[in-house]
Amino acid sequence: MFELAKQKDLGLSEFYFANIITDADKFKTLPKMKIPFKKQEFLKFYRDLSRKLLLKIKPKKIF
């Protein structure tokens, strides 16, 4: 997903994107869905994705 977003915005970083998608749990209303939708799975997906992106860019310990 990050790679697709990066194609639209070449200046997008993993750190910035991870922070943006972390805000998914702040959505107050969602559009009407045509297929069944499980909000908790939606939120878990974006929390997990955010965590993976942040771990990917985490600096390695130097000591």
GUVO-611196 format. One record per residue (C-alpha): residue number from 1; residue in one letter; z, y, x. Coordinates in nm, 4 decimals. Layout:
N
NUM; A; Z; Y; X
...
//
This chain:
63
1; M; 0.0000; 0.0000; 0.0000
2; F; 0.0806; 0.2375; 0.2847
3; E; -0.2631; 0.1869; 0.4380
4; L; -0.4308; 0.2893; 0.1110
5; A; -0.2129; 0.5990; 0.0844
6; K; -0.2871; 0.6815; 0.4498
7; Q; -0.6618; 0.6821; 0.3714
8; K; -0.6038; 0.9635; 0.1221
9; D; -0.3658; 1.1594; 0.3466
10; L; -0.4207; 1.1088; 0.7184
11; G; -0.0983; 1.2944; 0.8007
12; L; 0.1173; 1.0565; 0.5985
13; S; 0.3837; 0.8757; 0.8009
14; E; 0.5756; 0.5587; 0.7221
15; F; 0.8991; 0.7585; 0.7166
16; Y; 0.7718; 1.0128; 0.4640
17; F; 0.6104; 0.7462; 0.2445
18; A; 0.9275; 0.5318; 0.2464
19; N; 1.1296; 0.8317; 0.1285
20; I; 0.8812; 0.9098; -0.1479
21; I; 0.8796; 0.5582; -0.2924
22; T; 1.2587; 0.5364; -0.2748
23; D; 1.2602; 0.7948; -0.5547
24; A; 1.1101; 0.5402; -0.7974
25; D; 1.4581; 0.4786; -0.9374
26; K; 1.4776; 0.8430; -1.0451
27; F; 1.2017; 0.8060; -1.3040
28; K; 1.3454; 0.9023; -1.6419
29; T; 1.0451; 0.8002; -1.8506
30; L; 0.7594; 0.5666; -1.7807
31; P; 0.4188; 0.5470; -1.9480
32; K; 0.3706; 0.3033; -2.2327
33; M; 0.2792; -0.0347; -2.0868
34; K; 0.0101; -0.2640; -2.2253
35; I; 0.1594; -0.5675; -2.0549
36; P; 0.5271; -0.6699; -2.0320
37; F; 0.7115; -0.4645; -1.7745
38; K; 1.0400; -0.5406; -1.6015
39; K; 1.1863; -0.2179; -1.4692
40; Q; 1.4335; -0.3931; -1.2349
41; E; 1.1500; -0.5869; -1.0652
42; F; 0.9531; -0.2625; -1.0324
43; L; 1.2501; -0.0887; -0.8677
44; K; 1.3242; -0.3848; -0.6394
45; F; 0.9625; -0.3944; -0.5228
46; Y; 0.9700; -0.0286; -0.4174
47; R; 1.3182; -0.0495; -0.2611
48; D; 1.2071; -0.3519; -0.0564
49; L; 0.8839; -0.1821; 0.0469
50; S; 1.0720; 0.1295; 0.1523
51; R; 1.3143; -0.0774; 0.3593
52; K; 1.0308; -0.2665; 0.5319
53; L; 0.8573; 0.0592; 0.6246
54; L; 1.1772; 0.2102; 0.7633
55; L; 1.2576; -0.1033; 0.9648
56; K; 0.9030; -0.1011; 1.1038
57; I; 0.9503; 0.2443; 1.2560
58; K; 1.3157; 0.2027; 1.3580
59; P; 1.3523; 0.2742; 1.7293
60; K; 1.4597; -0.0192; 1.9410
61; K; 1.7957; 0.0045; 2.1163
62; I; 1.7614; 0.1255; 2.4727
63; F; 2.0934; -0.0069; 2.5959
//
